[in-house]
């Protein structure tokens, strides 16, 4: 059964995909929706936009690296 496995190994893959990697992509989705569907006066101002893009880039990059390290560790 799955109970005999190490619980950390069982949850690592879903947490990488559903956690940090997806959060980074979500940031980019929010920027796209903000620019495409909101009127100009309701769109994010420059500091918030820059912070969202920066965090999206960092989360996506770090999530991608963690995912890569996880896959390489399986081999």
N, C-alpha and C positions, 0 to 999 in steps of 0.2 A: 504494500500500500504506500501511498505518498507520505504517510506519517513517519516512515523510517528514514526519509530523506532529511537532509539538513534544511531547516526552514529558511535560512538566509539564501541558500541557492535557489530555492523555489520562488522567492519573492523578488530576487534581484532583477531578472529580465522584465517582468511587468512594471516594476517601479521605475526602471530606466525609461521604458517606452511611455508609460502613462504619467510619469512625473516630470522630470526636468526637461527631457527632449520635447515633449508635447507642450509644455508651458512656454518654451521658447518659440515654437511655431505659433502658439496662440497669440503671443505678443504681435507677431507680424500680421496675423489675421485681424487683430483689433485695429492696427494702423490702417490696413487696407479698407476695412469697413468704415472707419472714421472718415477717411478721405473720399470714399466713394458715395456714401449714403447720408452723411450729415451735412446740413447747411454750414456755410463757412463760419458763421458766428458760434456754432456749437462744436466745431472741430477742436482737437487738442492744440494747445499753444506750443510754441517751440520747446520750452524746457520739458514738458511732459512727453512730447513726441520724441525728443532726443533720449530721454530716460527709457521710454518704452522700446525704442529701437536698440539702444545699448543693452538693455536687459534681455531682449529677444535674441540678440546676437550672442551674448555670453551664455545664456541658457542653452541655446541650440548647439553652440560649439562645445561646451562642456558636456552636455548630454551625449553628443555624438562621440566625443572622445571616451567617455565612460562606457558607452555601448560598444565601441571598438575594442576597448580593453577587456570587456566582458567576453566578447566573442573570441578574441585571441586567447584568453585564458581557458576557454573550453577546448581548444585544440591541443 
